[in-house]
Amino acid sequence: MNPIEVLLIALSMAMDAFAVSLGIGAAGRSSGPRPTFRLAYHFGLFQFIMPVIGWIVGATIEPFIAAFDHWVAFGLLALVGARMIRSGLDPDGEPGQADPSRGFTLILLSVAVSIDALAIGLSLGLIGVFVWYPAIVIGVVTGLLSLAGLRIGNGVGRKFGKRMELFGGIVLLLIGLRIVLTHTFSP
């Protein structure tokens, strides 16, 4: 597998994390350097770890998770998205109440945006590609694009305020829906 192919895979794997980061940033839920770093770091870390797990586990676990992995990703994104929408619609609530860069929410988001990377790792194992180089590239690209998404989203969020929290939640729901539709209707 040549470096261009690895980079293209990394970019495609990072798109969900970028979109989620954009929504979180726009919602004003990760302003400041520490929350921004935590989110970008964990998205990149999970995107690095999942292909390695897929590669190691290989064909043993794939038949058991292939039927529902997309539903897991959808459920995780829907849970976080619904919480953001509820907060965005609450007239008394302040924007960005919950910090998605901490605790269980951080884990949920990290798993949700990286579940497809598990299948990539499995595929790499099946075609005999050593996983470490692609996993590192996928993780770094995801971390950098997540950082960019958070920064861009924060700028938009400052301009449009609480409405962006509602937008961010809708974006998460739409990403989850896209994952389910892609897995349901693809050959």
Backbone as ProteinMPNN parsed JSONL, in Angstrom:
{"seq_chain_A": "MNPIEVLLIALSMAMDAFAVSLGIGAAGRSSGPRPTFRLAYHFGLFQFIMPVIGWIVGATIEPFIAAFDHWVAFGLLALVGARMIRSGLDPDGEPGQADPSRGFTLILLSVAVSIDALAIGLSLGLIGVFVWYPAIVIGVVTGLLSLAGLRIGNGVGRKFGKRMELFGGIVLLLIGLRIVLTHTFSP", "coords_chain_A": {"N_chain_A": [[0.867, -1.178, 0.0], [0.716, 2.08, -0.988], [2.015, 5.36, 0.029], [0.225, 7.434, -0.78], [-2.239, 6.139, -1.064], [-2.612, 5.366, 1.601], [-2.793, 7.898, 2.802], [-5.145, 8.859, 1.577], [-7.011, 7.038, 2.608], [-6.745, 7.719, 5.296], [-7.68, 10.385, 5.255], [-10.351, 9.952, 4.49], [-11.249, 8.473, 6.663], [-11.046, 10.381, 8.644], [-13.03, 12.248, 8.203], [-15.577, 12.049, 9.515], [-14.831, 12.602, 12.162], [-13.879, 15.203, 11.802], [-16.245, 16.539, 11.038], [-17.841, 16.156, 13.33], [-16.24, 17.499, 15.181], [-16.369, 20.083, 14.15], [-19.09, 20.652, 14.59], [-19.196, 20.481, 17.428], [-17.394, 22.485, 18.127], [-18.708, 24.711, 17.008], [-20.938, 24.771, 18.594], [-19.964, 25.826, 20.854], [-18.858, 24.264, 22.825], [-16.319, 23.504, 23.363], [-14.341, 25.466, 23.944], [-11.223, 27.021, 24.298], [-7.817, 26.07, 24.94], [-7.215, 23.581, 26.273], [-9.634, 21.849, 26.347], [-9.984, 21.692, 23.564], [-7.59, 20.496, 22.72], [-7.833, 18.033, 24.115], [-10.096, 16.824, 22.884], [-9.287, 16.676, 20.113], [-6.953, 15.156, 20.4], [-7.932, 12.73, 21.547], [-9.761, 11.887, 19.566], [-7.956, 11.431, 17.467], [-6.321, 9.502, 18.727], [-8.108, 7.344, 19.186], [-8.764, 6.799, 16.541], [-6.334, 5.84, 15.742], [-6.024, 3.584, 17.387], [-8.241, 1.881, 16.828], [-7.945, 0.723, 14.126], [-5.74, -0.876, 14.652], [-6.734, -2.647, 16.571], [-8.724, -3.877, 15.011], [-7.074, -5.086, 13.094], [-5.551, -6.843, 14.663], [-7.498, -8.49, 15.87], [-8.86, -9.365, 13.662], [-10.413, -11.661, 11.433], [-11.778, -13.059, 13.353], [-13.574, -11.628, 15.046], [-15.037, -10.055, 13.298], [-17.369, -11.201, 11.929], [-19.189, -11.124, 14.024], [-19.587, -8.449, 14.715], [-20.114, -7.035, 12.397], [-22.774, -6.913, 11.613], [-23.976, -5.033, 13.238], [-22.327, -2.838, 13.87], [-22.56, -0.296, 12.723], [-24.946, 0.554, 13.832], [-24.228, 0.862, 16.476], [-22.43, 3.036, 16.294], [-24.255, 4.973, 15.33], [-26.068, 5.092, 17.506], [-24.435, 6.087, 19.589], [-23.659, 8.608, 18.575], [-26.2, 9.741, 18.244], [-27.11, 9.876, 20.883], [-25.37, 11.774, 22.105], [-25.826, 13.899, 20.334], [-28.594, 14.378, 20.695], [-28.606, 15.283, 23.331], [-27.211, 17.68, 22.985], [-28.978, 19.066, 21.304], [-31.238, 19.278, 22.96], [-30.154, 20.919, 24.96], [-29.595, 23.145, 23.382], [-32.14, 24.004, 22.745], [-33.14, 24.792, 25.148], [-34.234, 27.575, 26.719], [-33.369, 28.753, 29.067], [-30.961, 27.651, 29.638], [-27.378, 27.81, 29.508], [-25.181, 28.298, 26.736], [-23.066, 25.611, 25.789], [-22.959, 24.075, 28.195], [-22.308, 21.394, 29.044], [-19.222, 19.689, 28.928], [-17.841, 18.198, 26.261], [-15.32, 17.213, 26.127], [-14.548, 15.709, 28.199], [-14.726, 12.868, 30.393], [-17.353, 10.4, 30.135], [-18.755, 11.245, 27.852], [-16.707, 12.074, 26.137], [-15.477, 9.604, 25.614], [-17.621, 8.245, 24.374], [-18.003, 9.825, 22.031], [-15.459, 9.533, 20.848], [-15.322, 6.78, 20.304], [-17.532, 6.554, 18.609], [-16.812, 8.092, 16.321], [-14.748, 6.594, 15.375], [-15.381, 3.987, 14.796], [-15.598, 2.903, 12.226], [-12.958, 2.691, 11.548], [-12.135, 0.378, 12.717], [-13.044, -1.595, 10.97], [-11.434, -0.935, 8.811], [-8.909, -1.642, 9.786], [-9.308, -4.392, 10.027], [-9.659, -5.033, 7.322], [-7.128, -4.349, 6.347], [-5.595, -6.287, 7.63], [-6.622, -8.587, 6.419], [-5.753, -8.309, 3.784], [-3.089, -8.464, 4.124], [-1.501, -6.27, 4.893], [0.797, -4.554, 6.87], [-0.101, -3.034, 9.873], [0.79, -0.772, 11.348], [1.976, 1.612, 10.177], [-0.191, 2.69, 8.492], [-2.099, 3.057, 10.587], [-0.895, 4.96, 12.259], [-0.742, 7.164, 10.507], [-3.5, 7.549, 9.983], [-4.383, 8.213, 12.584], [-2.9, 10.595, 13.139], [-3.697, 12.326, 11.034], [-6.446, 12.442, 11.575], [-6.416, 13.629, 14.142], [-5.315, 16.161, 13.512], [-7.203, 17.192, 11.641], [-9.447, 17.204, 13.268], [-8.703, 19.085, 15.158], [-8.597, 21.33, 13.468], [-11.316, 21.443, 12.724], [-12.524, 21.979, 15.206], [-11.415, 24.503, 15.785], [-12.34, 26.079, 13.615], [-15.095, 25.736, 14.013], [-15.39, 26.909, 16.569], [-14.96, 29.607, 15.955], [-17.17, 30.158, 14.301], [-19.202, 29.572, 16.103], [-18.901, 31.58, 18.064], [-19.805, 33.722, 16.655], [-22.505, 33.135, 16.057], [-23.676, 32.102, 18.362], [-25.907, 30.494, 20.717], [-27.605, 29.154, 18.948], [-25.949, 27.624, 17.439], [-25.355, 25.455, 18.985], [-27.607, 23.881, 18.813], [-27.45, 23.389, 16.047], [-25.041, 21.905, 16.033], [-25.81, 19.562, 17.404], [-27.703, 18.559, 15.606], [-26.023, 18.064, 13.435], [-24.479, 15.941, 14.475], [-26.473, 13.968, 14.711], [-27.175, 13.672, 11.999], [-24.759, 12.715, 10.934], [-24.604, 10.249, 12.222], [-26.919, 9.077, 11.103], [-26.143, 9.022, 8.406], [-24.088, 7.128, 8.555], [-25.516, 4.8, 9.236], [-27.242, 4.582, 6.987], [-25.373, 4.327, 4.915], [-24.164, 1.877, 5.556], [-26.365, 0.233, 5.483], [-27.424, 0.377, 2.867], [-25.301, -0.084, 1.153], [-23.459, -2.206, -1.108]], "CA_chain_A": [[0.0, 0.0, 0.0], [1.603, 3.227, -1.106], [1.681, 6.466, 0.938], [-0.939, 8.193, -1.253], [-3.414, 5.349, -0.678], [-2.75, 5.469, 3.058], [-3.273, 9.247, 3.092], [-6.553, 8.936, 1.166], [-7.776, 6.3, 3.62], [-6.723, 8.535, 6.514], [-8.588, 11.519, 5.066], [-11.74, 9.483, 4.513], [-11.555, 8.076, 8.045], [-11.066, 11.568, 9.507], [-14.132, 13.155, 7.871], [-16.586, 12.051, 10.583], [-14.263, 13.319, 13.309], [-13.845, 16.613, 11.442], [-17.61, 17.073, 11.093], [-18.241, 16.192, 14.741], [-15.46, 18.58, 15.796], [-16.948, 21.335, 13.665], [-20.339, 20.845, 15.321], [-18.902, 20.732, 18.843], [-16.805, 23.816, 18.208], [-19.738, 25.707, 16.709], [-21.865, 24.806, 19.723], [-19.286, 26.488, 21.975], [-18.669, 23.277, 23.867], [-14.906, 23.175, 23.559], [-13.49, 26.634, 23.754], [-10.021, 26.991, 25.118], [-6.824, 25.134, 24.413], [-7.244, 22.239, 26.87], [-10.7, 21.009, 25.786], [-9.72, 21.496, 22.147], [-6.541, 19.488, 22.616], [-8.352, 16.733, 24.57], [-10.949, 16.244, 21.841], [-8.487, 16.335, 18.933], [-6.052, 14.07, 20.788], [-8.666, 11.475, 21.72], [-10.258, 11.445, 18.268], [-6.804, 10.86, 16.771], [-5.891, 8.287, 19.428], [-9.039, 6.262, 18.907], [-8.62, 6.452, 15.13], [-5.115, 5.038, 15.667], [-6.207, 2.314, 18.104], [-9.251, 1.002, 16.229], [-7.422, -0.151, 13.064], [-4.842, -1.855, 15.257], [-7.603, -3.676, 17.159], [-9.302, -4.625, 13.896], [-6.019, -5.884, 12.484], [-5.182, -7.914, 15.604], [-8.615, -9.405, 16.065], [-9.057, -9.948, 12.347], [-11.655, -12.313, 11.031], [-12.43, -13.696, 14.492], [-14.683, -10.846, 15.59], [-15.772, -9.348, 12.245], [-18.737, -11.69, 11.703], [-20.056, -10.806, 15.161], [-19.886, -7.017, 14.821], [-20.456, -6.429, 11.106], [-24.225, -6.719, 11.487], [-24.516, -3.946, 14.062], [-21.362, -1.789, 14.218], [-23.104, 0.992, 12.298], [-25.992, 0.938, 14.8], [-23.522, 1.34, 17.667], [-21.965, 4.39, 15.99], [-25.433, 5.834, 15.277], [-26.588, 5.275, 18.873], [-23.547, 6.956, 20.349], [-23.787, 9.975, 18.046], [-27.56, 10.217, 18.526], [-27.187, 10.201, 22.307], [-24.695, 13.052, 22.333], [-26.527, 14.907, 19.539], [-29.868, 14.704, 21.352], [-28.289, 16.11, 24.503], [-26.861, 19.016, 22.509], [-30.2, 19.692, 20.802], [-32.04, 19.633, 24.139], [-29.518, 22.071, 25.581], [-29.75, 24.27, 22.47], [-33.533, 24.461, 22.776], [-33.457, 25.257, 26.502], [-34.013, 29.029, 26.735], [-32.724, 29.164, 30.317], [-29.629, 27.073, 29.723], [-26.286, 28.558, 28.884], [-24.519, 27.509, 25.705], [-21.855, 24.889, 26.163], [-22.98, 23.648, 29.592], [-21.557, 20.157, 29.223], [-17.942, 19.682, 28.227], [-17.671, 16.896, 25.617], [-13.92, 16.799, 26.139], [-14.292, 15.031, 29.474], [-15.544, 11.76, 30.868], [-18.045, 9.419, 29.313], [-19.089, 11.843, 26.566], [-15.491, 12.021, 25.323], [-15.306, 8.214, 25.182], [-18.687, 7.96, 23.406], [-17.692, 10.486, 20.766], [-14.241, 8.948, 20.275], [-15.676, 5.473, 19.743], [-18.477, 6.746, 17.504], [-16.158, 8.576, 15.1], [-13.66, 5.703, 14.953], [-15.825, 2.605, 14.649], [-15.272, 2.451, 10.869], [-11.524, 2.394, 11.489], [-12.012, -1.033, 13.098], [-13.194, -2.35, 9.729], [-10.238, -0.681, 7.989], [-7.857, -2.499, 10.331], [-9.635, -5.758, 9.64], [-9.365, -5.143, 5.893], [-5.673, -4.347, 6.183], [-5.128, -7.606, 8.038], [-7.029, -9.594, 5.434], [-4.944, -8.201, 2.559], [-1.695, -8.665, 4.493], [-0.769, -5.014, 5.086], [1.194, -4.304, 8.255], [-1.046, -1.991, 10.281], [1.313, 0.345, 12.14], [2.105, 2.85, 9.394], [-1.511, 3.281, 8.224], [-2.763, 3.472, 11.831], [-0.281, 6.221, 12.701], [-1.179, 8.218, 9.587], [-4.922, 7.783, 10.245], [-4.49, 8.913, 13.859], [-2.36, 11.965, 13.034], [-4.576, 13.099, 10.15], [-7.692, 12.673, 12.313], [-6.149, 14.618, 15.184], [-5.135, 17.484, 12.901], [-8.478, 17.657, 11.087], [-10.332, 17.482, 14.404], [-8.256, 20.376, 15.672], [-9.066, 22.347, 12.523], [-12.769, 21.527, 12.847], [-12.842, 22.661, 16.465], [-11.042, 25.922, 15.659], [-13.295, 26.703, 12.692], [-16.388, 25.727, 14.694], [-15.38, 27.91, 17.644], [-15.131, 30.928, 15.34], [-18.565, 30.264, 13.862], [-20.033, 29.568, 17.309], [-18.852, 32.898, 18.711], [-20.58, 34.655, 15.849], [-23.924, 32.814, 16.023], [-24.149, 31.815, 19.712], [-26.593, 29.293, 21.168], [-28.188, 28.443, 17.812], [-24.964, 26.687, 16.912], [-25.435, 24.23, 19.781], [-28.674, 23.136, 18.144], [-26.859, 22.948, 14.787], [-24.065, 20.853, 16.332], [-26.548, 18.338, 17.713], [-28.28, 18.061, 14.355], [-24.906, 17.515, 12.656], [-24.151, 14.621, 15.024], [-27.545, 13.044, 14.315], [-27.058, 13.422, 10.56], [-23.592, 11.843, 10.71], [-25.045, 8.911, 12.629], [-27.854, 8.592, 10.095], [-25.362, 8.703, 7.213], [-23.379, 5.87, 8.811], [-26.496, 3.707, 9.137], [-27.693, 4.463, 5.607], [-24.262, 3.83, 4.112], [-23.984, 0.452, 5.827], [-27.584, -0.507, 5.136], [-27.686, 0.333, 1.434], [-24.113, -0.356, 0.329], [-23.397, -3.629, -1.496]], "C_chain_A": [[0.905, 1.229, 0.0], [1.13, 4.382, -0.209], [0.461, 7.284, 0.512], [-2.222, 7.456, -0.866], [-3.67, 5.441, 0.821], [-3.301, 6.846, 3.441], [-4.744, 9.405, 2.707], [-7.459, 8.186, 2.146], [-7.869, 7.126, 4.896], [-7.687, 9.717, 6.403], [-10.047, 11.074, 5.109], [-12.151, 9.065, 5.921], [-11.725, 9.287, 8.956], [-12.27, 12.472, 9.27], [-15.225, 13.194, 8.942], [-16.078, 12.834, 11.79], [-14.202, 14.818, 13.034], [-15.238, 17.231, 11.571], [-18.12, 17.167, 12.532], [-17.522, 17.332, 15.455], [-16.005, 19.943, 15.4], [-18.236, 21.651, 14.423], [-20.123, 21.168, 16.787], [-18.316, 22.125, 19.017], [-17.837, 24.899, 17.994], [-20.719, 25.851, 17.859], [-21.238, 25.482, 20.943], [-18.994, 25.553, 23.13], [-17.211, 22.914, 24.093], [-14.033, 24.382, 23.303], [-12.336, 26.572, 24.733], [-9.078, 25.912, 24.643], [-6.91, 23.721, 24.998], [-8.376, 21.372, 26.342], [-10.484, 20.715, 24.305], [-8.662, 20.417, 21.954], [-7.063, 18.115, 23.007], [-9.198, 16.068, 23.488], [-10.125, 15.804, 20.635], [-7.566, 15.154, 19.234], [-6.794, 12.739, 20.869], [-9.27, 10.978, 20.409], [-9.127, 10.798, 17.476], [-6.34, 9.553, 17.393], [-6.814, 7.113, 19.11], [-8.979, 5.842, 17.442], [-7.329, 5.664, 14.893], [-5.346, 3.645, 16.251], [-7.151, 1.363, 17.373], [-8.728, 0.169, 15.059], [-6.491, -1.23, 13.618], [-5.66, -2.992, 15.87], [-8.213, -4.533, 16.053], [-8.299, -5.553, 13.254], [-5.654, -7.085, 13.362], [-6.292, -8.957, 15.703], [-8.963, -10.115, 14.758], [-10.408, -10.597, 12.159], [-12.401, -12.95, 12.198], [-13.666, -12.946, 14.947], [-15.557, -10.215, 14.507], [-17.176, -9.892, 12.011], [-19.708, -11.317, 12.83], [-20.442, -9.333, 15.222], [-20.359, -6.381, 13.523], [-21.944, -6.112, 10.99], [-24.737, -5.507, 12.262], [-23.538, -2.831, 14.39], [-21.861, -0.403, 13.836], [-24.21, 1.474, 13.249], [-25.362, 1.444, 16.09], [-23.05, 2.774, 17.447], [-23.141, 5.367, 15.965], [-25.96, 6.124, 16.68], [-25.737, 6.222, 19.698], [-23.666, 8.407, 19.885], [-25.169, 10.553, 18.34], [-27.707, 10.626, 19.985], [-26.573, 11.569, 22.587], [-25.41, 14.172, 21.578], [-27.834, 15.33, 20.18], [-29.643, 15.573, 22.592], [-27.944, 17.535, 24.088], [-28.096, 19.759, 22.008], [-31.069, 20.14, 21.973], [-31.462, 20.868, 24.828], [-29.676, 23.317, 24.712], [-31.152, 24.84, 22.462], [-33.957, 25.008, 24.139], [-33.179, 26.761, 26.594], [-33.286, 29.511, 27.991], [-31.299, 28.656, 30.439], [-28.596, 27.96, 29.06], [-25.645, 27.698, 27.816], [-23.282, 26.822, 26.261], [-21.818, 24.456, 27.608], [-22.094, 22.428, 29.827], [-20.291, 20.209, 28.376], [-17.735, 18.307, 27.596], [-16.224, 16.414, 25.601], [-13.544, 16.101, 27.44], [-15.212, 13.832, 29.635], [-16.159, 10.881, 29.797], [-18.396, 9.973, 27.928], [-17.894, 11.807, 25.623], [-15.283, 10.611, 24.773], [-16.355, 7.862, 24.12], [-18.375, 8.561, 22.036], [-16.488, 9.85, 20.082], [-14.517, 7.595, 19.639], [-16.556, 5.659, 18.515], [-17.774, 7.179, 16.219], [-15.093, 7.613, 14.589], [-14.1, 4.27, 14.719], [-15.532, 2.05, 13.252], [-13.802, 2.09, 10.735], [-11.251, 0.947, 11.912], [-12.093, -1.905, 11.847], [-11.994, -2.148, 8.806], [-9.094, -1.569, 8.465], [-8.065, -3.952, 9.961], [-9.288, -5.98, 8.17], [-7.866, -5.186, 5.64], [-5.082, -5.702, 6.557], [-5.436, -8.669, 7.008], [-6.213, -9.514, 4.15], [-3.442, -8.255, 2.854], [-0.859, -7.408, 4.633], [-0.455, -4.865, 6.568], [0.53, -3.02, 8.728], [-0.416, -0.72, 10.86], [1.43, 1.653, 11.359], [0.739, 3.457, 9.066], [-2.214, 3.784, 9.492], [-2.205, 4.8, 12.341], [-0.746, 7.373, 11.809], [-2.649, 8.561, 9.828], [-5.1, 8.583, 11.538], [-4.032, 10.36, 13.782], [-3.277, 12.84, 12.178], [-5.89, 13.418, 10.874], [-7.497, 13.72, 13.396], [-6.035, 16.022, 14.615], [-6.444, 18.029, 12.315], [-9.498, 17.95, 12.188], [-9.987, 18.829, 15.018], [-8.743, 21.509, 14.774], [-10.577, 22.536, 12.628], [-13.201, 22.256, 14.104], [-12.547, 24.15, 16.367], [-12.019, 26.67, 14.756], [-14.66, 26.811, 13.369], [-16.47, 26.752, 15.807], [-15.581, 29.313, 17.088], [-16.57, 31.165, 14.904], [-19.484, 30.363, 15.079], [-20.044, 30.903, 18.025], [-19.73, 33.897, 17.963], [-22.094, 34.405, 15.979], [-24.504, 32.348, 17.358], [-24.862, 30.486, 19.887], [-27.225, 28.497, 20.027], [-27.23, 27.386, 17.278], [-24.925, 25.396, 17.729], [-26.502, 23.312, 19.194], [-28.153, 22.563, 16.823], [-25.884, 21.792, 15.018], [-24.736, 19.525, 16.637], [-27.158, 17.715, 16.471], [-27.196, 17.44, 13.479], [-24.548, 16.119, 13.166], [-25.203, 13.59, 14.629], [-27.448, 12.688, 12.832], [-25.859, 12.53, 10.23], [-23.946, 10.411, 11.09], [-25.98, 8.29, 11.614], [-27.124, 8.209, 8.808], [-24.624, 7.378, 7.379], [-24.327, 4.701, 8.646], [-26.929, 3.506, 7.684], [-26.605, 3.895, 4.706], [-24.092, 2.325, 4.313], [-25.201, -0.379, 5.41], [-27.735, -0.68, 3.637], [-26.454, 0.125, 0.562], [-24.028, -1.846, 0.048], [-22.494, -4.449, -0.612]], "O_chain_A": [[1.751, 1.393, 0.879], [-0.01, 4.385, 0.255], [-0.268, 7.78, 1.37], [-3.179, 8.073, -0.396], [-4.814, 5.577, 1.255], [-4.173, 6.949, 4.304], [-5.509, 10.027, 3.445], [-8.55, 8.655, 2.471], [-8.933, 7.224, 5.506], [-8.421, 10.015, 7.345], [-10.885, 11.753, 5.704], [-13.294, 9.286, 6.321], [-12.469, 9.226, 9.935], [-12.511, 13.382, 10.063], [-15.746, 14.267, 9.246], [-16.811, 13.634, 12.371], [-14.447, 15.621, 13.934], [-15.395, 18.311, 12.142], [-18.758, 18.152, 12.903], [-18.13, 18.05, 16.249], [-16.089, 20.851, 16.228], [-18.447, 22.787, 14.847], [-20.797, 22.041, 17.334], [-18.689, 22.856, 19.934], [-17.849, 25.899, 18.712], [-21.27, 26.93, 18.078], [-21.912, 25.686, 21.953], [-18.893, 25.985, 24.278], [-16.913, 22.082, 24.949], [-13.085, 24.314, 22.521], [-12.486, 26.115, 25.866], [-9.501, 24.944, 24.01], [-6.694, 22.751, 24.272], [-8.117, 20.245, 25.918], [-10.77, 19.611, 23.842], [-8.821, 19.527, 21.118], [-6.781, 17.13, 22.324], [-9.032, 14.88, 23.21], [-10.257, 14.666, 20.183], [-7.418, 14.254, 18.407], [-6.336, 11.737, 20.321], [-9.291, 9.772, 20.162], [-9.314, 9.737, 16.88], [-6.005, 8.606, 16.683], [-6.348, 6.016, 18.802], [-9.126, 4.66, 17.13], [-7.246, 4.898, 13.933], [-4.914, 2.646, 15.675], [-6.887, 0.162, 17.306], [-9.044, -1.02, 14.997], [-6.459, -2.353, 13.116], [-5.319, -4.163, 15.707], [-8.22, -5.76, 16.141], [-8.632, -6.685, 12.905], [-5.471, -8.197, 12.867], [-6.038, -10.16, 15.628], [-9.31, -11.296, 14.745], [-11.42, -10.123, 12.676], [-13.556, -13.344, 12.039], [-14.701, -13.559, 15.207], [-16.709, -9.873, 14.775], [-18.111, -9.099, 11.903], [-20.913, -11.208, 12.604], [-21.513, -8.998, 15.728], [-20.944, -5.298, 13.545], [-22.324, -5.141, 10.335], [-25.822, -5.005, 11.971], [-23.901, -1.931, 15.146], [-21.609, 0.565, 14.555], [-24.379, 2.678, 13.441], [-25.896, 2.351, 16.729], [-23.244, 3.632, 18.308], [-23.044, 6.466, 16.513], [-26.265, 7.271, 17.006], [-26.264, 7.064, 20.425], [-23.762, 9.322, 20.703], [-25.288, 11.737, 18.654], [-28.364, 11.623, 20.285], [-27.192, 12.416, 23.232], [-25.583, 15.267, 22.112], [-28.152, 16.519, 20.209], [-30.416, 16.494, 22.857], [-28.336, 18.491, 24.757], [-28.243, 20.955, 22.263], [-31.579, 21.26, 21.975], [-32.206, 21.761, 25.233], [-29.867, 24.417, 25.23], [-31.34, 26.028, 22.201], [-35.019, 25.619, 24.262], [-32.022, 27.179, 26.554], [-32.655, 30.568, 27.973], [-30.519, 29.163, 31.245], [-28.905, 28.752, 28.17], [-25.57, 26.479, 27.973], [-22.555, 27.375, 27.087], [-20.746, 24.462, 28.213], [-21.235, 22.436, 30.708], [-20.298, 20.711, 27.251], [-17.478, 17.34, 28.313], [-15.94, 15.321, 25.112], [-12.364, 15.925, 27.742], [-16.316, 13.788, 29.092], [-15.591, 10.65, 28.73], [-18.337, 9.243, 26.939], [-18.053, 11.536, 24.432], [-14.951, 10.443, 23.6], [-16.03, 7.261, 23.096], [-18.472, 7.884, 21.013], [-16.497, 9.65, 18.867], [-14.006, 7.295, 18.56], [-16.353, 4.998, 17.496], [-18.105, 6.687, 15.141], [-14.584, 7.792, 13.482], [-13.256, 3.41, 14.466], [-15.249, 0.861, 13.106], [-13.441, 1.268, 9.894], [-10.248, 0.36, 11.506], [-11.309, -2.839, 11.683], [-11.582, -3.072, 8.104], [-8.393, -2.176, 7.656], [-7.116, -4.661, 9.624], [-8.692, -6.997, 7.816], [-7.391, -5.967, 4.816], [-4.181, -6.203, 5.885], [-4.616, -9.549, 6.748], [-5.997, -10.532, 3.492], [-2.621, -8.111, 1.948], [0.364, -7.462, 4.506], [-1.331, -5.029, 7.417], [0.599, -2.006, 8.033], [-1.064, 0.327, 10.852], [1.015, 2.701, 11.854], [0.526, 4.639, 9.337], [-2.857, 4.833, 9.463], [-2.956, 5.661, 12.8], [-1.103, 8.44, 12.309], [-3.007, 9.738, 9.872], [-5.886, 9.53, 11.576], [-4.7, 11.253, 14.303], [-3.595, 13.966, 12.558], [-6.386, 14.541, 10.79], [-8.334, 14.61, 13.551], [-6.594, 16.968, 15.171], [-6.751, 19.209, 12.484], [-10.323, 18.853, 12.045], [-10.872, 19.615, 15.357], [-9.241, 22.524, 15.26], [-11.062, 23.667, 12.622], [-14.134, 23.058, 14.076], [-13.345, 24.971, 16.819], [-12.472, 27.764, 15.093], [-15.305, 27.857, 13.306], [-17.502, 27.4, 15.979], [-16.294, 30.121, 17.684], [-17.12, 32.246, 15.113], [-20.432, 31.148, 15.084], [-21.081, 31.322, 18.541], [-20.319, 34.798, 18.561], [-22.876, 35.356, 16.008], [-25.722, 32.211, 17.472], [-24.482, 29.479, 19.29], [-27.364, 27.279, 20.136], [-27.66, 26.371, 16.73], [-24.507, 24.355, 17.22], [-26.304, 22.101, 19.096], [-28.384, 21.394, 16.515], [-25.903, 20.808, 14.279], [-24.28, 18.477, 16.179], [-27.136, 16.496, 16.301], [-27.422, 16.406, 12.85], [-24.337, 15.208, 12.366], [-24.866, 12.466, 14.256], [-27.622, 11.528, 12.458], [-25.943, 11.682, 9.341], [-23.623, 9.471, 10.363], [-25.855, 7.108, 11.293], [-27.443, 7.194, 8.189], [-24.546, 6.592, 6.435], [-23.99, 3.715, 7.99], [-26.976, 2.372, 7.206], [-26.884, 3.073, 3.833], [-23.9, 1.586, 3.348], [-25.073, -1.544, 5.034], [-28.127, -1.749, 3.171], [-26.563, 0.156, -0.664], [-24.469, -2.662, 0.858], [-22.351, -5.653, -0.824]]}, "name": "protein", "num_of_chains": 1, "seq": "MNPIEVLLIALSMAMDAFAVSLGIGAAGRSSGPRPTFRLAYHFGLFQFIMPVIGWIVGATIEPFIAAFDHWVAFGLLALVGARMIRSGLDPDGEPGQADPSRGFTLILLSVAVSIDALAIGLSLGLIGVFVWYPAIVIGVVTGLLSLAGLRIGNGVGRKFGKRMELFGGIVLLLIGLRIVLTHTFSP"}
